[in-house]
């Protein structure tokens, strides 16, 4: 299907995502951090574009997502929103922009909606985030939850290992998913948990459950675009399938350009005025 016909499709909303879950139609989600990338992802027909705080690692060159700021997220979310016509655009609220209290969470979520133009926001955490989720939903801000491996808590976890392997943590994950749904979350991301645990979570709630490293039995999948394109190569999690090796192609192009400049092969007479 052409990008033109994709872009003529119906705008994705939170209600459409719920309908997709009801029909058993899988939801495709990817990240983006700038207008060009967002436009390409949108034209491909991806349903949800997350402006993730993963920008800290794949764009800013940092080791964790913890240090990314609200101003960073507002900037990148505004760039992404300009490139999107069809997909639902979700903006991450970064670490300490919503955990202090629900008033601050509401103000910062409102800034993401008003200043960046996103259509929903995402927060990490289960029961601890529910008060903030309720406040945001009450004033009309759609909220996506995030459970399992929550990167903003990496200093607490101490490792990126799989979560919810033991029964106690699996039970807590399931309980937190139900609590997030009751608080009004329209969808829940679950990251790096066993496939059977994720399957139980998806069956326990009516809202879409989006997996990343959570197996095939959920309602949709999300990957970091730089990972699946082979642009970010510092490490490759087991759950990432690389659909391209763009870094190799780019490095080859840059090398050939350098060689052509030095040999005066570029610019040619046809490329000169």
TORKOL-4160 file (C-alpha; in steps of 0.2 Angstrom, whole numbers, padded with zeros to 4 digits, m for minus):
273
<pt num="1" X="0000" Y="0000" Z="0000"/>
<pt num="2" X="0007" Y="0017" Z="m0005"/>
<pt num="3" X="0011" Y="0030" Z="0008"/>
<pt num="4" X="m0003" Y="0041" Z="0001"/>
<pt num="5" X="m0016" Y="0028" Z="0004"/>
<pt num="6" X="m0010" Y="0025" Z="0021"/>
<pt num="7" X="m0011" Y="0043" Z="0025"/>
<pt num="8" X="m0029" Y="0044" Z="0019"/>
<pt num="9" X="m0034" Y="0031" Z="0032"/>
<pt num="10" X="m0044" Y="0036" Z="0047"/>
<pt num="11" X="m0035" Y="0045" Z="0061"/>
<pt num="12" X="m0030" Y="0033" Z="0075"/>
<pt num="13" X="m0038" Y="0037" Z="0092"/>
<pt num="14" X="m0038" Y="0029" Z="0109"/>
<pt num="15" X="m0055" Y="0022" Z="0105"/>
<pt num="16" X="m0049" Y="0014" Z="0088"/>
<pt num="17" X="m0035" Y="0006" Z="0098"/>
<pt num="18" X="m0048" Y="m0002" Z="0110"/>
<pt num="19" X="m0058" Y="m0007" Z="0095"/>
<pt num="20" X="m0043" Y="m0016" Z="0087"/>
<pt num="21" X="m0041" Y="m0026" Z="0103"/>
<pt num="22" X="m0059" Y="m0031" Z="0103"/>
<pt num="23" X="m0057" Y="m0037" Z="0085"/>
<pt num="24" X="m0040" Y="m0046" Z="0089"/>
<pt num="25" X="m0031" Y="m0034" Z="0077"/>
<pt num="26" X="m0013" Y="m0031" Z="0082"/>
<pt num="27" X="m0007" Y="m0014" Z="0085"/>
<pt num="28" X="0010" Y="m0008" Z="0078"/>
<pt num="29" X="0019" Y="0005" Z="0088"/>
<pt num="30" X="0037" Y="0013" Z="0085"/>
<pt num="31" X="0046" Y="0027" Z="0093"/>
<pt num="32" X="0052" Y="0043" Z="0084"/>
<pt num="33" X="0061" Y="0059" Z="0090"/>
<pt num="34" X="0061" Y="0071" Z="0075"/>
<pt num="35" X="0049" Y="0076" Z="0061"/>
<pt num="36" X="0058" Y="0067" Z="0047"/>
<pt num="37" X="0058" Y="0050" Z="0056"/>
<pt num="38" X="0040" Y="0053" Z="0062"/>
<pt num="39" X="0034" Y="0056" Z="0044"/>
<pt num="40" X="0041" Y="0040" Z="0037"/>
<pt num="41" X="0034" Y="0030" Z="0052"/>
<pt num="42" X="0017" Y="0038" Z="0049"/>
<pt num="43" X="0017" Y="0035" Z="0031"/>
<pt num="44" X="0021" Y="0016" Z="0034"/>
<pt num="45" X="0004" Y="0015" Z="0043"/>
<pt num="46" X="0011" Y="0012" Z="0060"/>
<pt num="47" X="m0003" Y="0015" Z="0073"/>
<pt num="48" X="0005" Y="0023" Z="0088"/>
<pt num="49" X="0021" Y="0034" Z="0088"/>
<pt num="50" X="0029" Y="0036" Z="0105"/>
<pt num="51" X="0041" Y="0050" Z="0108"/>
<pt num="52" X="0050" Y="0040" Z="0121"/>
<pt num="53" X="0062" Y="0046" Z="0134"/>
<pt num="54" X="0074" Y="0033" Z="0125"/>
<pt num="55" X="0079" Y="0049" Z="0116"/>
<pt num="56" X="0092" Y="0050" Z="0130"/>
<pt num="57" X="0101" Y="0035" Z="0124"/>
<pt num="58" X="0098" Y="0034" Z="0105"/>
<pt num="59" X="0099" Y="0052" Z="0101"/>
<pt num="60" X="0108" Y="0061" Z="0116"/>
<pt num="61" X="0121" Y="0048" Z="0119"/>
<pt num="62" X="0117" Y="0045" Z="0137"/>
<pt num="63" X="0118" Y="0029" Z="0147"/>
<pt num="64" X="0100" Y="0029" Z="0154"/>
<pt num="65" X="0084" Y="0038" Z="0152"/>
<pt num="66" X="0084" Y="0046" Z="0169"/>
<pt num="67" X="0093" Y="0062" Z="0165"/>
<pt num="68" X="0081" Y="0067" Z="0151"/>
<pt num="69" X="0071" Y="0083" Z="0155"/>
<pt num="70" X="0054" Y="0089" Z="0152"/>
<pt num="71" X="0060" Y="0102" Z="0141"/>
<pt num="72" X="0069" Y="0089" Z="0130"/>
<pt num="73" X="0053" Y="0079" Z="0129"/>
<pt num="74" X="0043" Y="0094" Z="0124"/>
<pt num="75" X="0055" Y="0099" Z="0110"/>
<pt num="76" X="0056" Y="0082" Z="0103"/>
<pt num="77" X="0038" Y="0079" Z="0104"/>
<pt num="78" X="0034" Y="0095" Z="0095"/>
<pt num="79" X="0045" Y="0090" Z="0081"/>
<pt num="80" X="0037" Y="0073" Z="0079"/>
<pt num="81" X="0019" Y="0080" Z="0080"/>
<pt num="82" X="0023" Y="0091" Z="0064"/>
<pt num="83" X="0027" Y="0075" Z="0054"/>
<pt num="84" X="0012" Y="0065" Z="0059"/>
<pt num="85" X="m0006" Y="0064" Z="0051"/>
<pt num="86" X="m0013" Y="0047" Z="0055"/>
<pt num="87" X="m0004" Y="0039" Z="0070"/>
<pt num="88" X="m0008" Y="0042" Z="0088"/>
<pt num="89" X="0006" Y="0052" Z="0095"/>
<pt num="90" X="0011" Y="0048" Z="0113"/>
<pt num="91" X="0024" Y="0058" Z="0123"/>
<pt num="92" X="0034" Y="0051" Z="0138"/>
<pt num="93" X="0034" Y="0061" Z="0154"/>
<pt num="94" X="0052" Y="0059" Z="0160"/>
<pt num="95" X="0058" Y="0055" Z="0177"/>
<pt num="96" X="0053" Y="0066" Z="0191"/>
<pt num="97" X="0040" Y="0076" Z="0180"/>
<pt num="98" X="0025" Y="0066" Z="0188"/>
<pt num="99" X="0031" Y="0057" Z="0203"/>
<pt num="100" X="0032" Y="0072" Z="0216"/>
<pt num="101" X="0013" Y="0074" Z="0217"/>
<pt num="102" X="m0003" Y="0073" Z="0206"/>
<pt num="103" X="m0003" Y="0092" Z="0204"/>
<pt num="104" X="0014" Y="0093" Z="0196"/>
<pt num="105" X="0010" Y="0078" Z="0185"/>
<pt num="106" X="m0006" Y="0086" Z="0179"/>
<pt num="107" X="0003" Y="0102" Z="0175"/>
<pt num="108" X="0017" Y="0094" Z="0165"/>
<pt num="109" X="0005" Y="0082" Z="0156"/>
<pt num="110" X="m0004" Y="0098" Z="0151"/>
<pt num="111" X="0011" Y="0106" Z="0144"/>
<pt num="112" X="0015" Y="0090" Z="0133"/>
<pt num="113" X="m0003" Y="0091" Z="0126"/>
<pt num="114" X="m0004" Y="0110" Z="0124"/>
<pt num="115" X="0014" Y="0115" Z="0119"/>
<pt num="116" X="0020" Y="0099" Z="0110"/>
<pt num="117" X="0003" Y="0094" Z="0103"/>
<pt num="118" X="0004" Y="0076" Z="0108"/>
<pt num="119" X="m0013" Y="0067" Z="0109"/>
<pt num="120" X="m0008" Y="0056" Z="0125"/>
<pt num="121" X="0006" Y="0054" Z="0137"/>
<pt num="122" X="0014" Y="0039" Z="0145"/>
<pt num="123" X="0020" Y="0036" Z="0163"/>
<pt num="124" X="0029" Y="0022" Z="0171"/>
<pt num="125" X="0023" Y="0013" Z="0187"/>
<pt num="126" X="0008" Y="0004" Z="0193"/>
<pt num="127" X="m0001" Y="0008" Z="0210"/>
<pt num="128" X="0011" Y="0022" Z="0214"/>
<pt num="129" X="0006" Y="0031" Z="0197"/>
<pt num="130" X="m0013" Y="0029" Z="0199"/>
<pt num="131" X="m0017" Y="0045" Z="0208"/>
<pt num="132" X="m0008" Y="0055" Z="0194"/>
<pt num="133" X="m0016" Y="0045" Z="0181"/>
<pt num="134" X="m0034" Y="0048" Z="0188"/>
<pt num="135" X="m0030" Y="0067" Z="0189"/>
<pt num="136" X="m0025" Y="0067" Z="0171"/>
<pt num="137" X="m0039" Y="0057" Z="0164"/>
<pt num="138" X="m0052" Y="0067" Z="0174"/>
<pt num="139" X="m0047" Y="0083" Z="0164"/>
<pt num="140" X="m0047" Y="0074" Z="0147"/>
<pt num="141" X="m0028" Y="0069" Z="0145"/>
<pt num="142" X="m0027" Y="0051" Z="0139"/>
<pt num="143" X="m0014" Y="0041" Z="0148"/>
<pt num="144" X="m0004" Y="0026" Z="0143"/>
<pt num="145" X="0004" Y="0016" Z="0157"/>
<pt num="146" X="0021" Y="0006" Z="0158"/>
<pt num="147" X="0024" Y="m0009" Z="0168"/>
<pt num="148" X="0038" Y="m0023" Z="0170"/>
<pt num="149" X="0055" Y="m0016" Z="0166"/>
<pt num="150" X="0053" Y="0002" Z="0169"/>
<pt num="151" X="0069" Y="0011" Z="0163"/>
<pt num="152" X="0066" Y="0026" Z="0174"/>
<pt num="153" X="0069" Y="0015" Z="0189"/>
<pt num="154" X="0085" Y="0007" Z="0183"/>
<pt num="155" X="0095" Y="0013" Z="0198"/>
<pt num="156" X="0083" Y="0004" Z="0209"/>
<pt num="157" X="0083" Y="m0012" Z="0198"/>
<pt num="158" X="0101" Y="m0011" Z="0196"/>
<pt num="159" X="0100" Y="m0021" Z="0180"/>
<pt num="160" X="0090" Y="m0023" Z="0164"/>
<pt num="161" X="0086" Y="m0041" Z="0167"/>
<pt num="162" X="0069" Y="m0049" Z="0164"/>
<pt num="163" X="0055" Y="m0044" Z="0177"/>
<pt num="164" X="0041" Y="m0054" Z="0184"/>
<pt num="165" X="0050" Y="m0071" Z="0183"/>
<pt num="166" X="0045" Y="m0075" Z="0201"/>
<pt num="167" X="0026" Y="m0077" Z="0206"/>
<pt num="168" X="0026" Y="m0063" Z="0218"/>
<pt num="169" X="0032" Y="m0050" Z="0205"/>
<pt num="170" X="0021" Y="m0058" Z="0192"/>
<pt num="171" X="0006" Y="m0056" Z="0203"/>
<pt num="172" X="0010" Y="m0038" Z="0207"/>
<pt num="173" X="0012" Y="m0034" Z="0188"/>
<pt num="174" X="m0005" Y="m0041" Z="0185"/>
<pt num="175" X="m0013" Y="m0031" Z="0200"/>
<pt num="176" X="m0004" Y="m0015" Z="0194"/>
<pt num="177" X="m0011" Y="m0018" Z="0176"/>
<pt num="178" X="m0029" Y="m0019" Z="0183"/>
<pt num="179" X="m0026" Y="m0004" Z="0194"/>
<pt num="180" X="m0020" Y="0006" Z="0180"/>
<pt num="181" X="m0036" Y="0002" Z="0170"/>
<pt num="182" X="m0047" Y="0006" Z="0184"/>
<pt num="183" X="m0038" Y="0023" Z="0185"/>
<pt num="184" X="m0042" Y="0026" Z="0167"/>
<pt num="185" X="m0027" Y="0022" Z="0157"/>
<pt num="186" X="m0031" Y="0018" Z="0139"/>
<pt num="187" X="m0017" Y="0006" Z="0136"/>
<pt num="188" X="m0002" Y="m0002" Z="0145"/>
<pt num="189" X="0015" Y="m0005" Z="0139"/>
<pt num="190" X="0023" Y="m0020" Z="0147"/>
<pt num="191" X="0042" Y="m0022" Z="0145"/>
<pt num="192" X="0054" Y="m0037" Z="0146"/>
<pt num="193" X="0043" Y="m0050" Z="0155"/>
<pt num="194" X="0039" Y="m0068" Z="0152"/>
<pt num="195" X="0027" Y="m0071" Z="0137"/>
<pt num="196" X="0015" Y="m0081" Z="0148"/>
<pt num="197" X="0014" Y="m0067" Z="0161"/>
<pt num="198" X="0011" Y="m0055" Z="0147"/>
<pt num="199" X="m0003" Y="m0066" Z="0140"/>
<pt num="200" X="m0012" Y="m0066" Z="0157"/>
<pt num="201" X="m0010" Y="m0047" Z="0159"/>
<pt num="202" X="m0018" Y="m0045" Z="0141"/>
<pt num="203" X="m0032" Y="m0056" Z="0146"/>
<pt num="204" X="m0035" Y="m0048" Z="0162"/>
<pt num="205" X="m0039" Y="m0030" Z="0156"/>
<pt num="206" X="m0050" Y="m0023" Z="0142"/>
<pt num="207" X="m0037" Y="m0010" Z="0137"/>
<pt num="208" X="m0024" Y="m0014" Z="0124"/>
<pt num="209" X="m0008" Y="m0021" Z="0131"/>
<pt num="210" X="0007" Y="m0017" Z="0121"/>
<pt num="211" X="0023" Y="m0028" Z="0123"/>
<pt num="212" X="0041" Y="m0024" Z="0121"/>
<pt num="213" X="0051" Y="m0040" Z="0125"/>
<pt num="214" X="0034" Y="m0048" Z="0131"/>
<pt num="215" X="0031" Y="m0061" Z="0118"/>
<pt num="216" X="0017" Y="m0063" Z="0105"/>
<pt num="217" X="0001" Y="m0065" Z="0116"/>
<pt num="218" X="m0002" Y="m0046" Z="0119"/>
<pt num="219" X="m0012" Y="m0034" Z="0109"/>
<pt num="220" X="0002" Y="m0025" Z="0100"/>
<pt num="221" X="0021" Y="m0022" Z="0099"/>
<pt num="222" X="0033" Y="m0008" Z="0101"/>
<pt num="223" X="0051" Y="m0006" Z="0097"/>
<pt num="224" X="0063" Y="0009" Z="0097"/>
<pt num="225" X="0065" Y="0014" Z="0079"/>
<pt num="226" X="0084" Y="0016" Z="0080"/>
<pt num="227" X="0085" Y="m0002" Z="0087"/>
<pt num="228" X="0075" Y="m0010" Z="0073"/>
<pt num="229" X="0084" Y="0000" Z="0060"/>
<pt num="230" X="0101" Y="m0005" Z="0066"/>
<pt num="231" X="0105" Y="0014" Z="0069"/>
<pt num="232" X="0109" Y="0011" Z="0087"/>
<pt num="233" X="0122" Y="m0002" Z="0089"/>
<pt num="234" X="0129" Y="0000" Z="0106"/>
<pt num="235" X="0119" Y="m0016" Z="0111"/>
<pt num="236" X="0105" Y="m0026" Z="0104"/>
<pt num="237" X="0092" Y="m0033" Z="0116"/>
<pt num="238" X="0086" Y="m0051" Z="0113"/>
<pt num="239" X="0069" Y="m0044" Z="0109"/>
<pt num="240" X="0074" Y="m0033" Z="0095"/>
<pt num="241" X="0073" Y="m0039" Z="0077"/>
<pt num="242" X="0083" Y="m0028" Z="0066"/>
<pt num="243" X="0074" Y="m0025" Z="0050"/>
<pt num="244" X="0088" Y="m0015" Z="0042"/>
<pt num="245" X="0106" Y="m0011" Z="0045"/>
<pt num="246" X="0105" Y="0008" Z="0042"/>
<pt num="247" X="0121" Y="0012" Z="0051"/>
<pt num="248" X="0131" Y="0002" Z="0039"/>
<pt num="249" X="0123" Y="0010" Z="0024"/>
<pt num="250" X="0125" Y="0027" Z="0031"/>
<pt num="251" X="0144" Y="0024" Z="0036"/>
<pt num="252" X="0147" Y="0018" Z="0018"/>
<pt num="253" X="0138" Y="0033" Z="0010"/>
<pt num="254" X="0148" Y="0045" Z="0021"/>
<pt num="255" X="0165" Y="0036" Z="0017"/>
<pt num="256" X="0161" Y="0037" Z="m0002"/>
<pt num="257" X="0156" Y="0055" Z="0000"/>
<pt num="258" X="0173" Y="0059" Z="0008"/>
<pt num="259" X="0182" Y="0050" Z="m0005"/>
<pt num="260" X="0173" Y="0059" Z="m0019"/>
<pt num="261" X="0177" Y="0076" Z="m0011"/>
<pt num="262" X="0195" Y="0072" Z="m0009"/>
<pt num="263" X="0197" Y="0065" Z="m0027"/>
<pt num="264" X="0187" Y="0080" Z="m0034"/>
<pt num="265" X="0174" Y="0067" Z="m0041"/>
<pt num="266" X="0161" Y="0078" Z="m0032"/>
<pt num="267" X="0154" Y="0090" Z="m0037"/>
<pt num="268" X="0153" Y="0085" Z="m0056"/>
<pt num="269" X="0150" Y="0098" Z="m0069"/>
<pt num="270" X="0132" Y="0092" Z="m0069"/>
<pt num="271" X="0131" Y="0097" Z="m0051"/>
<pt num="272" X="0139" Y="0114" Z="m0053"/>
<pt num="273" X="0132" Y="0130" Z="m0058"/>
